[in-house]
Every structure is written in structure tokens, then in C-alpha cells.
Amino acid sequence: MPAGESTRRTYQVRTFGCQMNVHDSERMAGLLESSGLVRADGELADVVVFNTCAVRENADNKLYGNLGQLAPVKEANPGMQIAVGGCLAQKDRDTILKRAPWVDVVFGTHNVGSLPTLLERARHNEDAQLEILESLDVFPSTLPTKRDAVYSGWVSISVGCNNTCTFCIVPSLRGKERDRRPGDILAEIQALVDDGAIEVTLLGQNVNSYGVEFGDRQAFSKLLRACGEIPGLERVRFTSPHPAAFTDDVIEAMAQTPNVMPQLHMPLQSGSDKVLKDMRRSYRSTKFLGILEKVRAQIPDAAISTDIIVGFPGETEADFQATLDVVAQSRFATAFTFQYSKRPGTPAADLPDQLPKAVVQERFERLTALQDRICAEENARQIGREVELMVTAGSGKKSAETNRLSGRAKDSRLVHFAVPDGTEAPRPGDLVTVTITGASTFHLVADPLPGSVYRLRKSRAGDAWDRSQAESCGVPAPAGDSPEGKRSVSLGMPVIPVRAGA
């Protein structure tokens, strides 16, 4: 539908980058809907918002490529508005309006809440609006939120970062760490559970350093234990911790709190102590491996994932071999592997001994070959196990051919499963127990073979899914479906992909 033809203006938020950006986009959507806009459903939106990333390679090229495609669309639809926010907006500021003067609004990471006002001001004044704050004006979690699924959601416990990793520009764009009070966090989690969610993921730039602002070094482990006291909350995850601040009390809280899932994302970045020092990572490979050993001692079935950067300036073949050695010892369930590339504004961009692209590529291929083999071997070990899955709304690429649904195990492994003939199919948010019958490098399979198990447990999250589908179609949910007459809200489903290459 062309812009302006609908009686209510429509919007679309396009997200690039990390989980923080995904969660920020939920805030942007909530703000726009609170201002009277409705989400575009396939048609051309009246308002298009880009939530950008400054960390991923070619982030600026992706943005300007998308903006270039919209230039003729906007020219044909004068009432259309385009906004650019996020880390790249915080970093580049005036550059965006110089390169794409058809953009209406540029806003930063610290003033997401200004988006509706800036859009209205741009429309009223018929002039582009640029507003970049240097510090947070309103904690994002106080803003309206429009989440994407009803069964699971992100909950931000902190924003910003106090570390000084030489490859990372995030601290200069997101600012120093700001922690939410535990009561506010738990109240938000309770509200999500009341609306049908059974899973939350606690989110922070360095989630386990939570409490630094108010001086409690065990605040994060206490928060995990408090989550265990919330009735109806069945799954708790968190991302991403920092090895330097990962303490034994957190491991104990994970092991002793039943609804904290046996999954841990622990960024390695490099297995070379020299490279870690050059990165200013403030831990060494021995400490990293010691953390994994302690976690597995208390949580034997824990699936551990990681981040690794290949080709950091000055990385020698011996340094890279050290990374391969740590990966081989760690037996990661999955790894996000990245080729180092310069990020303007980071200390690493000015380091000597920047490696040739061909060298970085060759090392990257060796690393991913090793990790892919480990993934396949670790997944093969799951065959024959009974696992409980939370059914997700998205299915696999071949679901139409295989008639399989998809779900996440407690350890976050992706499982494609088939429902036995004559058995009731689950809804997204329901829980099924299945027997793993097959494995590949990046997912597991559970088919109804002789001797295999299939059990369905309907959940409040499945009920909430039914209500949300009825509401989206304009059909009222059956009487009594919504407790106390509450309207359910949609909750963002945290998804951890298997591996990402730069």
C-alpha cells in the first residue's frame, strides 16, 4: 500500500547487529505504536526505521545500500519518512545526512525515546532532524515495547560497558555501564510471565558485571536465584558474560537454580595470551579453560558457545595455533567466528602488523573446519537422548518437505521434530519431549521412529499464542482465555544462530 493511503500510518523497523539492537528495535516499535502507527504488513511503510550496527563488517555499506534503494521510493511517496538510529548513527552523525539527504531523522543509542517526537518535528518543519546525546536520557526499559512472540522475551538488566577492548567501539557508542535495580528487572519479568511468557533472556553488554554501579559484586548470581522464585518462569538464559568477571557464585547459581538453563555463551576471542593482552581482554587462556571446567563439573550437560576473532593485528601462526588448541580443548557446541577487520575509532585500527586478507581468510577456514567438526561430533552425542523442547514459531528451511516443526532444547540446541501420525500438534510456546534420532553440524532431528518418545505438554505460552493469533486476525479469544481480561503482549524470541562469519 503506498504511503499515505491508509487511515493510520504504518511503520517498519529494520534491525542490524547484536541482541541489544534487536531489543532496542522492540522499544522503537513500541514507541511508534504508542504514537498511533501500526506495523506494516508487506506493503510500503509510511515510516521506515533503520536500527544500525557499527561493529559488523561493511555495516555502513549495508545501511547506505538500503537507503539508496529507498530514495526513489520516497520521491514517489512524499509523505514517507526514513529514520536512522543505533550505533552507526551515534558514530557517524552528520555523515548520514550528507550521504543520504533524503533521511528525515537521525538519532543515537542514548535517545531512542525521542524517535516519535523527532519524526513529528521533521514532518511539521519539513526539515531533517539530528539528535545525538552523549549520555542516556531515559533507561530503555521504561519505554513502551512491542515484542515479536508471546512465549519468550529479552529483559535488559544493564546498558553500556566499562571495558576497553581494543577491537570494540561499543563503549564509546553505548557509554559506561548503567545497571537497573533488581526490583525493576524482576517486575518486568513478572509482567512477561503474567502475559504468558515462560522464557526470558537477561541481556547486558557484560551481563555478569551487573551490580557494579551499585557496588554488589554478587548481584548477578542473586538475580539468577531470584528468577528461580518466579512461578511459571520455566527457562532463564543470559548473554553475554565476560570471562574476566565470571565468578564461582554465578556458576553455583546456574547449577542450583532449576529454571536457569544449561547453556553458556562465553566469548573467547583468542586462545593466544599475547593476542588477548593486545586486545585488553584482562584474562588468559588458562583462566578461560578453568571456567569451562568448573561449569562442566557442576553442569555436566551444559552447552557452551563462544565468539572468536581471527587475524587480529600481530597474530602470528603460533598465536593462531593457540586458538585452535583452546577450541579443541573447549569442545564448544557452537562458535560465532569473525575475521578481524579495521573499525575506525578503535585502538586496534591503529596497531601495526595488520594482517593480509588472504592470511586471515585461510586461518578463518581452518578454524571453521575444526569447529564444524566439533559441532557435528557433539551433536552426534545427543542421538538417543530424550530432550524437552520449547516449540518456536519459525520452522526449518525444509519444513514443507519434511513436515517437521522446530524447537529449542534446554541447552538451546535447535531441533527439528516430526509429530507422530494421529497425535495432537503443539503450538508455539508449548513443550514437547522427544527422542533425538539424527544429527547434523548445525541442528538435531527427532523423528517418530520405533522406540522413540513424543510427549506434548501444553503451556500458558501456547495459550497466549492462541490469543495473540486471534487478536491479530481481529477475532476475539474465547471467553476466559485471557486471565483477568488482560490483553497479551508479544515477547521477543531470543534466537542464537549456530555460527556467523564476517
Secondary structure, DSSP 8 states (H G I E B T S, - for coil): --TT-SSS-EEEEEE-SSHHHHHHHHHHHHHHHHTT-EE--SS--SEEEEEE-SSSTTHHHHHHHHHHHHHHHHHH-TT-EEEEEEHHHHHHTHHHHHH-TT--EEE-TT-GGGHHHHHHHHHHHTS-EEE--SS-SS-GGGS----SBSSEEEEE-EE------TT--HHHHH-S-EE--HHHHHHHHHHHHHTT--EEEEE-TTGGGTTTTTT-TTHHHHHHHHHTTSTT--EEEEE---GGG--HHHHHHHHH-TTB-SEEE---B-S-HHHHHHHT-S--HHHHHHHHHHHHHH-TT-EEEEEEEES-TT--HHHHHHHHHHHHHH--SEEEEEE----TTSGGGG-S----HHHHHHHHHHHHHHHHHHHHHHHHTTTT-EEEEEE-S---TTHHHH-EEEEEETT--EEEEE--TTS----TT-EEEEE--EE-SS-EEE---TT--EEEE--HHHHHHHHHHHHHTT----TTSSGGG-----B------S----
